[in-house]
Amino acid sequence: MASPIPTFDISPRKEASFLCRQLLVTPLAVSPQEVNLAGKTAIVQCWPGLRGIAARDSISSARTNSDAVIEVWKLDLSSYDSIIAFVDRAQMLERLGVIILNASVFKSKFELNPSTQHEEAIQVNYISTALLTILLLPIIKAKNHPENPGRILLVSSESAAWANFKERDERPLLSAFDKPQNFDLIDRYYVSKLLIQFFVSQLTARIPLTVAVIATCNPGLCYGSNLHRETWGTLPGSIFGGIKRVVGRSLSIGARTLTDGAVQHGQEIHGQYLGDCTLKPMAPIVYEPQGKIIAEALWEETMAELSFAEVERIVHELSI
């Protein structure tokens, strides 16, 4: 039986300000006993491979007396071929318990993906992430018991609620993001995170808990990552970098929310959004009548866009 849907007061005045949360709220650390990698395999997905190797070495050096295996697999979310190759490799795993999809780009200028002809931020942050999520669902279902399903976390952001989303009334919606005149570097990132929330709301309405627990989580604004690398060396980039260093969280603090989502909580987080290690509302528009219409239209367009991978069939078979 599905868990009851949490109720939220989505009035902004009921939520502490973003600045207060960044400065005053520190996600609690998860104990080493709750994240025991001994005898297990952790897979770092990264492109290019050298970054994954650096991440592997960092994780290995931080853990002592552990026989955990840390592998680095290449994954380029700009390429459907790379995604399919990654999924094919994942099928060979003996066990697949938790998947955290964290890859994201912040584009400083309008750029179309040369293969799909979709704007690159929407391609990577939304379309390719949706494809990867759906293709991994049969695998994670097969490698876990229905009473103890695996878990898929899609990293979202509080900024989903800040999106102006001027394309909301255009149809087809995905094509609207491919128009240069619609591009705004800041809002495009916000919108890409909002689309993920729409996607998860639609996906979890179709995929039962026995397949996988699917949720979104927000690590908060963090400094030290390469997310805004395209703005490095520019005046706006330098200013924002300084702001991040003052109010942002370190990567290790931000990662606590991801670890929490992976090993804490129960089935009540299915289809929900975690912030600061607690259930929080998604962007208000997700709950509004207009948002539900947008979410349904986006779902239909996404199924059509990814029809080459038979994603609609996969979702249908898993929903039975």
N, C-alpha and C positions, 0 to 999 in steps of 0.2 A: 504494500500500500504506500502510495506517495506521501511524503511528509506534508503537513499543512503549509500553505504559502504564508510566509511572514508578512505582517503588516507594518508599514512604515509611515511616519509623518514626513512627507517630502517637502514640507515648507522650509525654505532656506533658513529662516530665522531660528528654526529648531535645531539646526546643525551648528556646531562650533565652527568658527572661521577656518579656512584653509591654513592661514598663517599660524593660528593658535595650535592647530593639530600638528603642524610641522615642527613647531618649536617646543611644545609642551607635552605632546603624546609620543611615547617611545614604545613601539611594539615589544611585547615580552619575548624574551629568548626562549626557544624550545630546548629542553634539556638534551644532552648527548644520548641519554637512554632512549629518547623518543625518536632519534634519528641515528640509529645504529646501522652503519653500512657494512659491518663485519660480515664477510662472506657474500656480500651482494655486489651487484654491478651498477655503477652510476654512469650514465651516458651524457656527455656534454655535446650538444649540437651547436655547431658554430661554422661560420664562413667569414673569412678564409680560415683554413685549418690552424694557422699559427696562433690565432687567438684562443682557439679551443685547447691547444697544447698548453698555453700559458695558464688557462683556467684549470686544467687538469693538474698541472704542477702546483698551483696555489692550493688547491683542495688537498692534494696529497701531502704537502708540507705541513698543513694545519692539523692533520690527523695522525696520531701515533698509535702504534700497536693495533693496526687495523689491516685485515687482509682484503679490504674492499678493492674491487677492480674498477678503475675509472677509464672509460674509453672515450675517444673523440671521434665523432662521426660528422662528416661534412653535410651541411644542409644550406642550400641557397634558396630562400623563399621568393626570389625573383624568377626562379625557373621551375616550371611544372615537372620537367624531367628529373630535376634534383629531388623534388618532393616525393615523386613516385619511387625513385631509387631508395630514398630514406625509408619509406614505408615498406618496401620489399625486404629491406634488411631487417627491419623491426619484426617482421613475421618470423624470423629465425630465432628470436629470443625465446628462452625457456620460460621467462616470467617478465611481465610488464605491469608494474603496480601503480606507478605514478608518472604522469606526463605533465611537464610545465612548459607551456609555450610562451616564451618571453621575448622572442625576436621582434624588433620594431625599428622603423626608420623615421627620421625627422628630415624632410626634404626642404632645403633652403630655396629651391627654385623648381618651377614646373618641369617635369620630365616624364615622358611616357616610357613604359616598359617596352623594349624593342620586340619582344615576343608576343605579348598580349595586347599591346597598344592601350593599356590602361595606365592611368597616372600611378607613379611608382609607390607613393605612400599608401594609397588605397590598395594597390596590388599586394604589397608585402604585409601591411598591417591588418588588412581585412580579407581580401579574396583568397590569397594563398594560405593564410592561417585557417580560414574556414575549410579549405580543401584538405589540409593536413589533419585537422581535427576529425573530419568525417571519415577519412581513409584509415585513421588509427582506431576508430571505434570498434570495428569487428575484431581487431587484434587484441585490444585490451579486454573485450568481453570474453574472448576465447581463453585468455590466460588468467582469468580470475573466476571465483565462484560467485554465483548470483547473490548469495547472502553476504558476501564480502567483496563488492565490486571494486575495480580499480578507479582511479581518479584522474581527471583531466582538468588542469587549471589554465585558463587563458588570462594573461596579465592585462589588466585594464588600467584605467586612470580616472581619478576624480575629474579630470579635465573634460571627460565625456559630457558632463553636465554644463560645461561652459561654452559648448559649441554654438555658434550662431546658426550654422547649418542652413545656409541660404539656398542650398540645392534641394531642400526637403520636398518641394512641390513639383520638381521636374521628373519626368518619366520619359525614357527609362532612367532610373536613378544612377546606376553605375556609370552610364555614359556621360552623365552630367559632370562627373568628376574629371572627365577627360578633356574638358574645355578649358583652354588656358585662361580665359577671362574669369573663370570661377575659382582659380587657385589663390589661396591665401595661406602662406606657410604655417602660421600658427593655428588657424581654424582647421586646416586640413588635418593636422595631427589630432586635434580634439575630435573631429568628426570620425576619423578612422577608429578611434577608441569607442565612440558612440555606436558605430556600426557593429562592433564586436558585442556590445550589450544587446542590441537588437537580435543579432544572430543567436546568442546564447538563449535568449528568451524563446525564440522560435524552435531551436534545436531541442531544448529540454522539454518543450511541450509535446515533442514527438518521441524522444528517446527516454525509456524508463530507467529507473535507478538500477535495475538489475544489469544493465549494460555497462554503465559507468556513472560515477558522480561527476557532474560537469559544473564548474563554477568559474567566476572571474574574481581576480583579486588585485589589489592596488598597493604597490610598495611605497607609494608617496614620491615626492620629488627627491631625487637622489643625485649627489655629485659623484664624479669619478668614473662614469660610464662613457661610452662613445656615442651615445644617442644623438647628441647635438654636434657631432664632429664636422658637419658641413658648414657650421657657423663659426668654427674656430678661425681665429685670425681676423675676424671682422669686429667692428666696434659694437654692434648689437650683441654679437656672440660673447665678447669680453665682458660686457655689462651683465648679461644673463648668467655667465659663468660665475661672476662675483656674487650675484644674488643666490645662486644655487649653493655656493660654498658657505654662505651665511645662514640660510634658512633650510637648506637641503639636508637630507639624511645621508650617512655613509652607505655604501653599497651593502655592507654587512648588516646594518640596521634595517634597511629596506628589504633585504632578503628574508628577514624574519617573518614577514607577512606571507611570503611564498612558502616557506617551510611550515608555517602554521597551517596554511591552507592544505598542504600536502599530507600532514600527519595528525592534525587536530580536527575537531568538529565531526559531525556525523552526516547522515544523508539529508539533513535539513538544509545544507548549503547547495543542493542540486538546483541549478538554474538561478543562483543568487550571486551576490557581489560582496566580497569581503574587503573591509578597509580597517587598518589598525587591528587586525586579527578578530574583528567582530562583524556580524552581519550588518550591512548598511544598505540604504536604497541605491538603486541605479540612478541614472539621470532621470529627472522628473518626466521628460517626454516619453520615456519607455512605458510609463503607466497611463498615459493620457490616450484618449480615443484616436487622436491624430497619429500618435506614436505607434499604436497597434496597426493602423493602416499602413504606415511606412514600413514597419517590421515585416508585415505580410508581403508587401510588394518587393522588398529587398530580398526576402527569402526566395520568392519565385524567380527573381532575376539571378540570384546566386545559383540556384539549381540549374537554370538554363546555361549560365556561364560555364559551369563545371560539369556539364552533361557528358563531356568526353570521358570523365572518370566514373560515370554512372553513380553519382552521389545520391541522386533521388532514390534509386533502387536500393542502395545501401541503407539509407535512412528508413525506407519503407520496410525492408526485411527486418531491421532491428527493432522496429516499433511494434511488430506483431507479437 
